[in-house]
Amino acid sequence: MERRGFIKFCAASAAGAAGLPALGADAKPRLYSRALLVDAKGAPLRAGAIPAQHNLIFHYPYASTPCFLLNLGRPARAAAKLKTADDRTYVWNGGVGPGDAIVAYSAICAHRLTYPTREISFISYRPEKSVGSAHASVIHCCSEHSQYDPAEGGRVLAGPADQPLAAILLEHDAGTDELHAVGTLGGEMFREFFRKFEFRLAMEHGGRAQQAVNGRCIVQPLENYCKQQVKC
């Protein structure tokens, strides 16, 4: 989708552009601050340079809310209607960038809110099948083995999660090959996340845990961000 059409679509259906807006009868896109994705040196990340099948992490729309950025290495087309845990439906419009292969999702598991920390990550994208799993190329949470399909809007393939991962809406500039995060779609879990991990987030981020991202997001390999990844 071209930038102008994308923004028009989001603006017409977003529940709000600030804070933690409520959803309507259907789960509408929610616009947050437009943030350029940059590398560790602050240079704009180019969609064409994102390695395929590799876990990248950034934080959006808040300083403490982690997201996965993935180049699936294959087209991620628009998914059929998806549904949140409270029965609100929505349609995910697919990947962006070269080959429509670039996608992003909240890295907060929809079941028990497991998320990557600096010390350890129990959730990550797995290009190969995990032991005992019937699925490859999934985002797999080892806490309770919820598995999500990043090529189809983060829908649940296995495990106890009762809704897809929230998608991060990306805007791709074909001229510069730059990427911006502009909002979310689906069942956000930020309120629950802030409530459940209030003390831990304060230790990790000080008073910035609920600070809105403004301007840019640093993207880095998951292995650079956390010390250990659990592969179940």
C-alpha positions as CSV (number, residue, x, y, z in Angstrom):
1,M,0.0,0.0,0.0
2,E,1.3,3.4,-0.9
3,R,2.1,5.8,2.0
4,R,-0.8,8.2,1.3
5,G,-3.3,5.4,1.0
6,F,-2.0,3.6,4.1
7,I,-2.2,6.8,6.3
8,K,-5.7,7.5,5.0
9,F,-6.8,4.0,5.8
10,C,-5.4,4.1,9.3
11,A,-6.7,7.6,10.1
12,A,-10.2,6.7,9.0
13,S,-10.3,3.6,11.3
14,A,-7.9,4.2,14.2
15,A,-9.4,4.4,17.6
16,G,-7.0,7.1,18.7
17,A,-3.5,8.4,18.3
18,A,-2.2,8.7,21.8
19,G,-2.2,6.9,25.1
20,L,-3.9,3.4,25.3
21,P,-7.1,3.9,23.2
22,A,-10.0,1.6,23.4
23,L,-11.1,-0.6,20.5
24,G,-14.5,-0.3,18.9
25,A,-16.9,-3.0,17.7
26,D,-14.1,-4.3,15.5
27,A,-10.4,-4.1,16.2
28,K,-9.3,-1.0,14.3
29,P,-5.7,0.1,13.6
30,R,-4.3,2.3,16.3
31,L,-1.9,5.0,15.3
32,Y,1.0,6.0,17.5
33,S,4.0,8.2,16.9
34,R,5.6,7.6,13.5
35,A,9.1,6.1,14.3
36,L,11.9,5.5,11.9
37,L,13.6,2.1,12.3
38,V,17.4,2.6,12.7
39,D,20.4,0.3,13.3
40,A,22.6,0.4,16.4
41,K,24.6,3.3,14.9
42,G,21.5,5.4,14.2
43,A,21.5,4.9,10.5
44,P,18.1,4.2,8.8
45,L,17.5,0.5,8.4
46,R,17.0,-0.5,4.8
47,A,14.3,-3.1,4.2
48,G,16.4,-4.7,1.4
49,A,19.3,-5.3,3.9
50,I,17.3,-7.1,6.6
51,P,18.6,-10.7,6.8
52,A,16.0,-13.4,6.1
53,Q,14.8,-15.8,8.8
54,H,16.5,-13.9,11.6
55,N,15.2,-12.4,14.9
56,L,15.5,-8.7,15.2
57,I,14.0,-6.7,18.1
58,F,13.0,-3.1,18.7
59,H,10.7,-1.4,21.1
60,Y,7.4,0.3,20.1
61,P,5.1,2.0,20.8
62,Y,6.5,2.4,24.3
63,A,10.0,2.3,25.6
64,S,9.5,-1.1,27.3
65,T,7.2,-2.9,24.8
66,P,9.3,-5.2,22.6
67,C,8.6,-6.2,19.0
68,F,10.0,-8.6,16.5
69,L,11.0,-7.4,13.1
70,L,11.3,-10.3,10.6
71,N,12.2,-10.8,7.0
72,L,10.3,-14.1,6.3
73,G,12.1,-14.6,3.0
74,R,8.8,-15.1,1.2
75,P,5.6,-13.1,0.6
76,A,3.3,-12.5,3.6
77,R,0.0,-11.8,2.0
78,A,-3.1,-10.4,3.6
79,A,-4.8,-12.8,6.0
80,A,-8.4,-13.7,6.3
81,K,-10.3,-12.2,9.2
82,L,-8.6,-12.6,12.5
83,K,-10.2,-12.3,15.9
84,T,-9.1,-10.9,19.3
85,A,-9.8,-12.7,22.6
86,D,-12.9,-10.5,23.1
87,D,-14.3,-11.4,19.6
88,R,-13.3,-8.3,17.7
89,T,-12.5,-9.0,14.1
90,Y,-9.9,-7.4,11.9
91,V,-8.0,-8.0,8.7
92,W,-4.2,-7.9,8.5
93,N,-2.9,-6.4,5.2
94,G,0.3,-8.5,4.8
95,G,4.0,-7.7,4.7
96,V,5.8,-4.7,3.3
97,G,9.1,-4.1,1.5
98,P,10.8,-6.2,-1.1
99,G,8.6,-9.2,-1.9
100,D,6.1,-8.2,0.8
101,A,8.3,-10.2,3.2
102,I,8.9,-7.8,6.1
103,V,6.6,-8.1,9.1
104,A,6.6,-6.9,12.7
105,Y,4.7,-8.1,15.8
106,S,4.5,-7.4,19.4
107,A,6.9,-9.8,21.2
108,I,4.6,-10.0,24.2
109,C,3.0,-13.5,24.2
110,A,-0.8,-13.3,24.1
111,H,-1.1,-16.0,26.8
112,R,1.0,-15.1,29.9
113,L,2.7,-12.0,28.5
114,T,6.1,-13.7,28.3
115,Y,8.5,-11.3,26.6
116,P,12.3,-11.0,25.8
117,T,14.3,-9.4,28.6
118,R,17.9,-8.4,28.7
119,E,18.7,-11.7,30.5
120,I,16.6,-14.2,28.7
121,S,14.0,-14.8,26.0
122,F,11.5,-17.6,26.0
123,I,9.9,-16.3,22.8
124,S,11.4,-16.0,19.4
125,Y,10.9,-16.7,15.7
126,R,11.9,-20.3,14.8
127,P,12.6,-21.0,11.1
128,E,13.0,-24.7,11.9
129,K,10.6,-27.0,13.8
130,S,11.1,-27.1,17.5
131,V,11.2,-30.4,19.3
132,G,7.7,-31.8,19.5
133,S,6.3,-29.1,17.3
134,A,4.5,-29.7,14.0
135,H,5.2,-26.2,12.8
136,A,8.2,-24.4,11.3
137,S,8.6,-20.7,10.6
138,V,6.6,-19.7,13.6
139,I,7.0,-17.4,16.6
140,H,7.2,-19.9,19.4
141,C,6.8,-19.1,23.1
142,C,8.4,-21.8,25.3
143,S,6.4,-20.7,28.5
144,E,3.3,-22.7,27.4
145,H,4.1,-23.5,23.8
146,S,1.9,-21.0,22.1
147,Q,2.9,-20.7,18.4
148,Y,2.0,-18.0,16.0
149,D,2.2,-17.7,12.2
150,P,4.0,-14.5,11.2
151,A,3.1,-15.0,7.6
152,E,-0.7,-14.8,8.4
153,G,-1.1,-11.9,10.8
154,G,0.3,-13.7,13.8
155,R,-2.6,-16.1,14.0
156,V,-2.4,-18.9,16.6
157,L,-1.3,-22.3,15.3
158,A,-0.9,-24.2,18.6
159,G,-0.9,-23.7,22.3
160,P,-3.2,-21.9,24.8
161,A,-3.0,-18.4,23.4
162,D,-6.5,-17.1,22.6
163,Q,-5.7,-14.5,20.1
164,P,-3.0,-13.6,17.5
165,L,0.0,-11.5,18.4
166,A,-0.7,-7.8,17.9
167,A,0.8,-6.7,14.6
168,I,3.0,-3.6,14.3
169,L,2.0,-1.6,11.3
170,L,4.9,-0.7,9.1
171,E,5.2,1.9,6.4
172,H,7.8,1.3,3.7
173,D,9.2,4.1,1.5
174,A,10.0,2.4,-1.8
175,G,12.2,5.4,-2.8
176,T,14.5,5.3,0.3
177,D,13.9,1.7,1.3
178,E,13.3,3.0,4.9
179,L,10.8,1.6,7.3
180,H,8.6,3.4,9.9
181,A,6.5,1.9,12.6
182,V,3.2,3.8,12.8
183,G,0.8,1.9,14.9
184,T,-0.7,-1.5,15.9
185,L,-3.4,-3.8,14.9
186,G,-5.1,-6.6,16.8
187,G,-5.3,-7.4,20.5
188,E,-2.8,-5.1,22.3
189,M,-1.8,-6.3,25.8
190,F,0.0,-3.2,27.0
191,R,-2.2,-2.4,30.0
192,E,-1.9,-6.0,31.3
193,F,1.9,-5.9,30.5
194,F,2.5,-2.7,32.5
195,R,0.4,-4.0,35.4
196,K,1.9,-7.5,35.6
197,F,5.5,-6.4,35.3
198,E,5.5,-3.0,36.9
199,F,8.3,-3.7,39.3
200,R,10.5,-5.5,36.7
201,L,9.9,-2.8,34.1
202,A,10.8,-0.1,36.6
203,M,14.1,-1.9,37.3
204,E,14.8,-2.3,33.6
205,H,13.7,1.1,32.3
206,G,13.5,3.3,35.3
207,G,10.6,5.8,34.9
208,R,10.6,5.4,31.1
209,A,8.7,2.1,30.9
210,Q,5.5,3.7,29.7
211,Q,7.1,6.6,27.8
212,A,5.9,6.7,24.2
213,V,8.6,6.1,21.5
214,N,9.3,9.3,19.6
215,G,11.1,9.7,16.3
216,R,13.1,6.5,16.0
217,C,13.4,2.9,17.2
218,I,16.8,1.1,17.4
219,V,16.6,-2.4,15.8
220,Q,19.2,-5.0,16.8
221,P,19.6,-8.8,16.6
222,L,17.9,-10.6,19.4
223,E,21.1,-12.3,20.4
224,N,22.7,-8.9,20.9
225,Y,19.8,-7.8,23.1
226,C,19.5,-10.7,25.5
227,K,22.0,-13.0,27.0
228,Q,20.2,-16.3,26.5
229,Q,17.5,-17.6,24.2
230,V,15.5,-20.7,25.3
231,K,14.9,-23.0,22.4
232,C,12.2,-25.5,23.3
